[in-house]
Amino acid sequence: MEFRALYPDELEKWLDHVTHVFSGGRQYFSNHWHNDPWRDPEGIRIAIDNGTIVSTVRVFIRKMFLHGEPVTVGGIGEVSTHPEYRRRGLATQLLKDSIEFMESRDIAVSSLHGSQRIYSIEGWEKVPRYYARQPVTAKKQVAWDVRPANFDDTAEVKRIADLYDGYARKFNGTFVRDEMAYWTAWVRSESPNAWVAERDGNIEGYVSVVRREDQLNVKEFIASEAAFARERGKQLFEDMLSNIIAQMDAASLEVVYPAPIADGFNAPAIEEHGSTMYRINQPDALSNASDSIPNLLHNQPQSLAQGIKSHHIFWYTDGF
């Protein structure tokens, strides 16, 4: 058994492997490779047996906002082992290999989505994410012109990206998106139902949603500084969602969204969804690294604190 990085000419074999193990379909994994401007074959760690890939872990190279500043992060994804090779410790060895890779690249933090014991043993710790749930009634007349986002318009995408940078750094765990190629490839692909709110020729808000029957899930949201100043963007958020629901020809939908945004912690129902786990690879690279991992993610310094239970968000658009 050989443990190493993927060679560039092995990409198709790797796609064969993950497509076989998972049910997401080959295109999903192909998109996550080709639409990623930070892709690096060295970040795909594999176990090879007699020339066949039998297990893999991918490190997605990213940055995330923590206490208002970007820090390097390695997202652990596509952890998969061929059924015939499970319970042999291959995934554990590849996680250790991934940690060594991240340390060699000075990646300060690692994150993943899961809660299995295999991750906690290697140092990842669970941090809850909170979601709000409330009914929203359709409304055609609102203070903004709400329309689908146009990813073919470079100026519009640049405006959205600028708004995103200012808004996302108010929270912890949101990914930095400082490459336009990420917006025009990854975000466009992962958020096909994205909308903007425009007034007097200026884009002041953005939201990405996915509808499942009578429920509307918010994948991400952005508010301008002016809109955020008014109840943390609550009016903008509610107007956008109510108008989108009207354009979907629905009378009302139950909206589920991250509780830290738009006064969500005062919604009728608050739930804990999913599981994000974090590992500190380089404590010296972080301020307040002596805090517990949950405290690092939930809390903000006084200058950024919003007086809410948690500032921890992960946008589903950035999922891996």
C-alpha positions, 0 to 999 in steps of 0.5 A: 500500500502506497500513500502519496499525493495524486499525480496530475495524470491520475485525475480521471482515475480519481474521479472514477474512484469518488464516483464509485464510492459516493452517489453524487455523480461524476459531474459533481466531483468534476465541477469541484475540481475544474471550478476551483481556482485554488485546486492543487493535485498535491492536496488530493491524498490517495492510497494506492494498491496495485495501481488502483486508488482505493482510498482518498482525502482531498484538502480544499485550499481556502481562506476563511474570515476569523475575527474580521481577518482572513486565515488560511484553511484546509477544507477536508472533503471527499473522504472515501474508501472502496468498500473492500478496503474499509476498516483497515485504517486507510482513511485515518492514515490519509487524514494524518497525511493531510495534516502533514500536507497542511502544515507544510503549506502553513495552513493555519486551520482545517475544517470539515463537515461531519461528526465521526469519531475518526475526525475527533481522534485526529484533533478536529472539534465540533462547532454548532451552527444555528439556523432560524426557521420562520414563515415568510409571506409573498409580497410583490411591492418592496423597497428594492428591485429584486431580480436574478443575479447576472453572472455574465455581467463582470461589473455586477459580479465585482459589485457582489464580490465587494459587498460579500467581502464587507459582509462576510467578515462580520462572521466567523467561518465564512470563506474568503472569495478574493478570486473572480474566477471563484465567483464566475465558476464555483459560485455560479455553478453551486448557486444557480438560484441567486438574486440581487436587490437593486435600488437607484442603480446600486446593488445593495443585497444578494441572496442564494436560495433553494426551494424544496416543496414548501420550504425555502433554504437560504444558501447565503446572504449579503447586505450592503453596509447601509442595509446592515446598519438598519437592524443588521439587514433585517428589512432587506432580507425579509423584502428580498425573500418575500419578493422572491417567493412572490416571483415563485408564484407561492403565497408563503414559504417556510424559510430556513436560514443561518440564525446569525444573519438578519436578526435570526436569533429572534425567529420563532424557531432556532435549530442546530443544523449539520456539524462543522468541525475545526482543527487548529494546525498552527496556533501561533498564526491565530490571535486568541488561539488559547481560547477553545475552538467553539469560542473562537468561532462563536465570538467576535472581538468587541469591535465586531460583536453584534450582541448575538449568541453566535457569529459562526456561519458556513455558507452552503454555496462553499460546501465541499 
